[in-house]
């Protein structure tokens, strides 16, 4: 094959398969015969530098193989047979792309999972190419289009192996491949998350389809929810992989491997967030104690959560991580925040204060403050709604109230016997006698079976019921992105039935 023929085919193939590398290849071919090309490849474990010698003839041979692969992919025009698919690889940044490969790591099909993924694949025909070539092309396109850069450098690699395919080995190879692409880019180093999703169940696939994400991204979100039940799947589904990677920094991920550091250069930084909060509070840094700052997400918005004490009062701020705007705050005598209504507009609200919330709960319970022990009042926020949690013990009962922080209305209330006994919740009295195990014990049985601690359980409810002549406790709670339902024998504590499903 003559040089002009090689160049023509290279220009056609490489421009579609690996952006911005054509000129480099042709330049290397122009070097005099016998010259060598020295390439350095660094891994995340810093195993040293490996020098690979390639002659111009080797470059031409590799280019010819690439051209053949691209031409084959263009020439078939046939959908891959499901029987031939040995693995499905998804590459998620915000663009999401899936590659289906056979046992020889030939790409059978490349599919965009969202609009950004379609932009990345535009003009590329990857069917018939080798997997490493396709991965280089896809990641190269993401770099070229700015989906991967110094501000957001995280990518998620997920491998689903089929018919005995060694997914973990393939995962390791792909991580090394992407590391090499990052090393040769202007970004320099990336943050790579990787996982084997071969065991993903139908429920996870359904969740991924519902929110329009890959199974790999859905699996990562579930991992994060296991470590931080404050969030919801819907809230995290719209975040980029870099944002999810930043949220995962304080969580121990069990099934996800991590290489490199997620970039936070798009944000103002913890120091600037604290400065914004202190300026708003009219305080100096020397005035405060117990400072804690953490990057988090509130309703799909990245914020710095800053908490501190000053003059025996507690302050809490949510500061927009990009703009430095005060999103929500708690200060002595006032709580101001953003509550999103049907119009999506934000409005500031002033809370009634802890004293009024306490009195609202005591009045509803018909308990005098002098008769209330272990009285606690704390401001909380659930799905954008501010409320006070009020707890106290009186007359052998434990009381738990949620009081609307703006109106003072009783949102929820619960009364149960202190140290195993009968329970009254929302006006329904349990009068079944002292031989029952009690609500507290029923909760303990359910949590122990689920492997969930009391601190991890949210929206926990337990009440006595009778079914087919048998008394039982119905226990419900949420944890780690799942909803749990238990039926506990009220006399023996035996688990009669239980169910666990994804929290929709």
VEXKE-812628 format. One line per field, with one value per residue (C-alpha): x, y, z. Coordinates in Angstrom, 1 decimal, padded with zeros to 4 digits. Layout:
<nodes>
u <- (X,...) $
v <- (Y,...) $
w <- (Z,...) $
</nodes>
This chain:
<nodes>
u <- (000.0,001.4,001.8,-000.9,-003.3,-002.4,-002.9,-006.3,-007.5,-006.0,-007.7,-011.0,-010.6,-008.8,-010.9,-013.9,-012.2,-009.8,-010.1,-006.9,-004.4,-004.2,-001.5,000.6,000.5,001.4,004.2,005.7,005.6,007.6,010.6,013.5,013.5,014.8,013.8,012.0,009.1,009.4,006.2,005.8,002.9,002.2,-000.1,-001.8,000.5,003.5,005.1,007.6,008.1,007.9,009.5,008.0,009.8,007.7,009.0,007.1,006.3,004.6,002.6,001.5,000.5,-001.5,-003.2,-004.1,-005.7,-007.6,-008.8,-009.9,-011.8,-013.6,-014.4,-015.7,-017.9,-019.3,-019.8,-021.9,-024.8,-026.2,-027.2,-025.1,-026.6,-027.3,-025.5,-022.3,-022.2,-019.6,-019.6,-021.4,-019.1,-020.6,-018.6,-020.3,-019.3,-022.4,-022.4,-023.2,-022.0,-022.4,-020.1,-021.1,-018.2,-017.6,-015.3,-012.3,-013.0,-014.3,-016.9,-020.3,-022.2,-021.8,-024.9,-025.5,-027.6,-028.4,-028.2,-024.7,-023.7,-025.0,-022.9,-019.8,-020.5,-021.4,-019.4,-017.8,-018.5,-017.0,-018.6,-015.8,-013.0,-011.1,-012.4,-009.2,-009.5,-013.2,-012.5,-009.7,-012.0,-014.9,-012.8,-010.8,-014.1,-015.2,-011.9,-012.1,-015.7,-015.0,-017.1,-013.8,-011.5,-009.7,-013.0,-014.7,-012.3,-014.2,-015.4,-017.2,-016.3,-018.8,-018.4,-021.2,-019.7,-021.7,-021.2,-018.2,-016.4,-013.8,-015.4,-012.8,-009.9,-011.5,-012.3,-008.6,-007.5,-010.0,-008.9,-005.3,-006.4,-008.3,-005.4,-003.1,-005.6,-005.7,-001.9,-001.6,-004.3,-004.2,-006.0,-003.0,-004.7,-008.3,-010.4,-011.6,-014.3,-014.8,-017.1,-018.2,-022.0,-022.4,-024.7,-027.1,-030.7,-033.8,-034.8,-031.6,-032.1,-035.7,-034.4,-031.9,-034.5,-036.9,-034.3,-032.7,-029.2,-027.0,-027.1,-023.5,-024.5,-027.6,-025.3,-023.0,-026.0,-027.2,-023.7,-023.8,-027.3,-026.1,-023.6,-025.8,-029.6,-030.3,-030.3,-032.8,-032.2,-034.1,-031.9,-028.7,-029.7,-029.2,-025.7,-022.6,-020.1,-017.7,-020.3,-021.2,-017.5,-017.1,-020.1,-018.6,-015.3,-016.6,-018.3,-016.8,-017.8,-017.9,-018.3,-016.7,-012.9,-011.4,-008.3,-007.2,-008.9,-012.1,-011.7,-013.4,-011.9,-015.4,-016.3,-015.4,-013.8,-014.5,-012.6,-014.6,-017.9,-017.1,-016.1,-019.5,-021.3,-019.4,-020.0,-023.7,-023.8,-021.7,-019.0,-015.2,-013.5,-012.1,-015.6,-016.6,-015.9,-016.7,-016.4,-017.4,-017.5,-018.6,-019.4,-022.9,-025.9,-029.3,-032.1,-029.7,-027.6,-024.0,-023.5,-021.0,-022.6,-021.0,-021.8,-020.3,-021.1,-020.8,-021.9,-023.6,-025.7,-025.6,-025.3,-025.8,-025.4,-025.8,-023.7,-023.9,-020.7,-020.4,-021.7,-021.2,-024.9,-026.5,-029.0,-030.3,-029.2,-030.0,-029.1,-030.2,-033.9,-034.3,-034.3,-034.2,-034.2,-035.4,-038.7,-039.6,-043.3,-045.1,-043.8,-040.2,-039.6,-037.7,-039.0,-037.4,-039.2,-038.9,-039.2,-041.4,-038.4,-037.7,-039.7,-043.0,-042.4,-041.9,-045.1,-047.1,-046.0,-046.6,-050.0,-051.0,-049.8,-051.6,-048.4,-047.0,-043.4,-042.6,-043.7,-041.6,-038.2,-035.4,-036.9,-035.1,-035.9,-034.0,-034.6,-034.6,-035.5,-037.2,-037.8,-037.4,-039.9,-038.6,-039.8,-038.8,-038.3,-039.6,-039.0,-039.7,-040.7,-043.7,-045.9,-044.1,-044.5,-042.0,-043.4,-042.1,-043.4,-042.7,-043.8,-044.0,-041.3,-043.3,-046.9,-046.4,-048.8,-048.4,-047.2,-046.6,-046.8,-046.2,-046.5,-045.1,-044.5,-041.1,-039.0,-041.4,-045.1,-048.1,-048.2,-050.5,-049.8,-051.9,-054.8,-054.9,-054.4,-052.8,-054.5,-053.5,-051.9,-048.5,-047.6,-046.7,-043.1,-043.7,-043.1,-039.4,-038.6,-040.4,-038.4,-035.1,-036.1,-036.8,-033.6,-031.4,-032.9,-032.4,-028.8,-029.7,-028.8,-031.4,-029.4,-029.6,-033.4,-035.6,-039.4,-039.7,-043.2,-044.5,-048.0,-049.9,-052.4,-054.4,-054.6,-056.3,-056.7,-053.0,-051.6,-048.6,-046.5,-046.2,-042.8,-041.9,-038.8,-036.4,-032.6,-030.0,-032.5,-034.8,-038.2,-038.6,-041.8,-042.0,-044.7,-043.5,-045.4,-046.5,-046.1,-042.9,-041.0,-040.8,-040.7,-043.9,-043.3,-040.9,-040.3,-037.5,-037.9,-036.3,-037.6,-039.5) $
v <- (000.0,003.4,006.2,008.4,005.4,004.8,008.5,008.5,005.5,006.8,010.1,008.4,005.9,007.8,010.9,008.8,006.5,008.7,012.5,014.6,011.8,011.7,014.5,012.8,009.5,011.0,013.1,009.9,008.2,011.1,010.4,008.7,005.0,003.3,006.1,005.0,006.4,006.5,006.4,006.5,004.9,005.5,003.5,004.5,002.3,004.1,000.9,002.9,003.9,001.4,002.4,000.9,001.1,001.3,001.7,003.4,000.1,-001.0,002.2,001.5,-002.1,-001.0,001.7,-000.9,-003.1,-000.1,000.7,-002.8,-002.9,000.3,-000.8,-004.1,-002.3,-000.1,-002.9,-005.3,-003.1,-006.0,-005.9,-008.1,-011.5,-011.8,-015.2,-013.5,-010.9,-011.8,-008.5,-005.2,-002.2,001.1,004.3,007.1,010.7,012.6,011.2,007.5,005.0,001.2,-001.1,-004.7,-007.1,-010.7,-013.2,-011.9,-008.3,-007.2,-004.5,-005.7,-002.5,000.9,002.6,006.1,006.0,009.7,012.8,013.6,010.0,010.5,013.6,011.7,008.9,011.2,010.3,007.2,003.7,001.4,-001.9,-004.3,-002.5,-003.9,-002.9,-001.0,001.1,001.9,002.9,005.2,006.7,007.2,008.7,010.8,012.2,013.0,014.8,016.7,017.8,019.0,016.4,015.4,018.2,019.7,020.7,017.3,014.4,011.4,008.4,005.2,001.9,-000.9,-004.4,-006.9,-010.3,-013.1,-016.8,-017.1,-013.9,-012.8,-009.4,-008.4,-009.0,-007.0,-004.3,-004.0,-003.8,-001.0,001.0,000.8,001.8,004.8,005.8,005.9,008.1,010.5,010.5,011.7,014.3,017.9,016.8,014.7,012.5,011.4,009.8,006.4,004.4,000.8,-002.1,-005.5,-005.4,-009.0,-009.9,-007.0,-008.0,-007.1,-004.6,-002.6,-002.8,-001.5,001.4,002.3,002.2,004.3,007.1,006.8,005.8,002.8,-000.2,000.8,004.3,002.9,000.5,003.3,005.4,002.4,002.0,005.7,005.4,002.5,004.8,007.9,007.3,011.1,011.2,009.6,007.8,010.5,013.2,011.5,010.2,013.7,014.2,013.7,010.9,013.5,014.9,011.3,010.6,013.6,012.5,009.1,010.3,010.0,006.6,003.2,001.7,-002.1,-003.0,000.0,000.5,003.9,005.3,009.0,012.0,013.6,017.2,019.9,022.8,023.8,024.8,027.7,025.5,024.9,028.0,030.3,028.7,029.2,032.8,033.3,031.8,033.8,037.1,036.4,035.6,038.7,036.6,036.2,032.9,033.6,033.8,030.2,026.7,023.2,024.0,021.2,021.6,019.0,019.0,017.5,017.6,019.1,018.5,018.0,021.1,020.8,022.7,023.1,022.3,024.4,023.9,025.8,027.2,030.8,032.3,029.1,029.0,026.7,027.8,025.7,026.9,025.4,027.4,026.9,025.2,027.1,030.6,031.0,031.9,031.2,028.5,027.7,028.6,028.2,031.1,032.0,032.9,032.4,029.7,030.8,028.5,027.7,025.8,024.9,025.2,024.1,027.0,026.1,029.5,030.0,031.9,032.6,031.4,032.2,029.4,029.6,028.7,025.7,027.1,027.3,023.9,022.4,024.0,022.8,019.2,019.3,020.9,018.2,015.5,017.1,017.0,019.8,020.8,020.1,016.5,016.0,014.4,013.9,016.8,017.4,019.8,019.8,021.4,019.1,019.2,016.5,016.9,020.6,020.9,022.3,020.8,020.4,017.0,017.1,014.1,013.6,011.0,011.3,009.0,005.9,006.8,008.0,010.8,011.7,014.7,016.5,020.1,022.2,024.8,027.6,027.0,025.1,022.4,018.8,016.8,013.5,012.2,008.9,007.6,004.3,002.6,003.4,000.2,-002.2,-001.8,-000.6,002.0,004.8,006.3,009.0,008.3,004.5,002.8,-000.6,-002.3,-005.9,-006.6,-007.0,-010.4,-008.9,-008.3,-004.6,-002.2,-001.6,-005.3,-005.7,-002.9,-004.5,-007.9,-006.3,-004.2,-007.1,-009.3,-006.6,-005.8,-002.2,-000.1,002.1,005.2,004.1,003.5,006.3,006.9,003.9,002.9,000.0,-000.8,-003.7,-005.4,-008.6,-010.9,-014.3,-014.2,-013.6,-010.5,-009.1,-006.0,-004.4,-002.7,-000.5,001.6,002.8,002.4,002.5,003.1,000.3,-000.1,-002.8,-004.4,-006.9,-008.8,-009.8,-012.2,-010.1,-012.9,-014.7,-012.2,-014.6,-013.1,-014.1,-012.4,-009.7,-007.9,-005.6,-003.5,-000.5,002.8,004.5) $
w <- (000.0,-001.0,001.4,-000.2,000.1,003.7,004.5,002.8,004.8,008.0,007.6,007.2,010.0,012.6,012.3,013.3,015.8,017.7,017.5,017.3,016.7,012.9,012.6,015.3,013.5,010.1,011.7,013.2,009.7,008.3,010.6,008.8,008.5,011.6,013.9,017.0,019.0,022.7,024.6,028.4,030.1,033.8,035.9,039.1,041.2,039.9,038.6,036.6,033.0,030.2,026.9,023.8,020.5,017.4,013.9,011.1,009.6,012.9,012.9,009.3,010.2,013.2,011.2,008.5,011.2,012.5,009.0,008.4,011.6,010.8,007.3,008.6,011.0,008.3,005.9,008.0,008.9,011.0,014.7,016.9,017.8,021.6,021.5,020.4,023.2,025.8,027.8,027.9,028.9,029.9,030.0,032.1,032.6,031.9,028.4,028.7,026.1,026.0,024.0,023.4,022.6,021.7,023.3,021.2,022.4,019.0,019.3,018.0,018.7,020.3,021.7,023.2,026.4,026.4,024.2,025.3,024.5,021.0,020.6,021.7,019.2,016.3,013.2,014.7,013.4,016.1,015.2,014.1,015.9,018.9,022.3,023.2,020.0,020.7,024.3,023.2,020.6,023.1,025.9,023.4,022.1,025.6,026.2,022.9,023.5,027.1,029.0,030.7,031.7,034.7,036.3,036.0,035.5,036.7,034.6,035.5,033.8,034.4,033.0,032.7,031.8,030.2,029.6,031.9,030.7,033.3,034.0,036.6,034.4,031.6,034.1,035.1,031.4,030.7,033.7,032.5,029.0,030.2,032.5,029.5,027.6,030.5,030.8,027.1,027.4,028.7,031.8,032.8,035.4,035.9,038.5,037.4,039.1,038.0,038.9,037.9,037.5,036.2,039.1,038.6,039.2,037.3,039.9,039.3,035.5,036.0,038.1,035.5,032.7,034.8,035.3,031.8,033.2,032.6,034.9,035.9,037.1,038.8,040.7,041.8,043.0,045.1,046.6,047.7,049.1,051.2,052.8,053.0,053.3,053.4,049.6,047.1,043.9,042.0,043.5,042.5,039.1,037.5,038.9,036.8,037.7,039.0,041.4,042.5,043.0,045.2,047.3,047.6,049.1,052.7,052.0,052.0,048.6,048.7,045.1,043.4,042.8,042.7,041.1,041.2,042.9,041.7,040.8,042.9,040.9,039.7,043.2,045.4,048.1,051.8,053.0,050.7,051.8,055.4,054.7,053.0,056.0,058.5,056.6,056.5,060.2,061.1,062.8,062.6,062.5,065.9,067.3,066.4,067.6,066.4,062.7,060.3,056.5,054.0,050.3,049.8,047.5,048.3,045.8,042.9,043.9,045.1,048.4,051.2,054.5,057.2,060.9,063.9,067.3,068.6,071.9,073.0,069.8,066.9,063.3,060.1,056.5,053.1,050.6,046.9,045.9,042.6,043.3,047.1,047.5,050.9,050.1,053.6,057.2,060.8,063.2,066.7,066.5,062.8,060.2,056.6,053.7,050.2,049.9,046.3,045.5,042.4,040.5,041.3,042.9,046.1,049.1,052.5,055.6,059.3,061.8,064.9,067.1,069.4,072.3,070.3,068.7,072.2,073.5,070.5,071.2,074.9,074.4,071.9,074.3,077.2,079.2,081.4,080.8,084.5,083.9,080.8,081.1,078.6,076.5,073.2,070.3,067.1,063.7,060.7,057.0,055.0,051.2,051.5,054.5,057.7,060.9,064.6,066.1,069.7,072.0,075.7,078.3,080.6,082.6,081.5,077.8,075.1,072.9,069.4,067.5,064.2,064.3,061.1,061.5,059.9,061.0,064.2,063.0,064.3,061.2,062.9,066.4,068.2,071.7,072.9,076.3,077.7,077.9,076.0,076.4,074.6,072.0,070.9,067.5,065.9,068.3,067.9,071.2,071.7,074.6,074.0,077.4,078.9,077.4,074.0,073.2,072.6,069.8,070.7,070.6,067.3,065.8,067.1,065.5,062.1,062.1,063.1,060.4,057.8,058.9,059.4,062.5,064.2,063.1,059.4,059.4,058.2,058.4,060.8,061.7,063.9,065.0,066.4,064.1,064.1,061.1,060.9,064.7,065.3,066.9,065.0,064.7,061.3,061.0,058.1,057.5,054.7,054.5,051.8,049.0,050.0,051.7,054.3,055.5,058.4,060.1,063.6,065.9,068.8,071.4,070.3,068.2,065.2,061.7,060.0,056.7,055.3,052.1,050.7,047.5,045.9,047.3,044.5) $
</nodes>
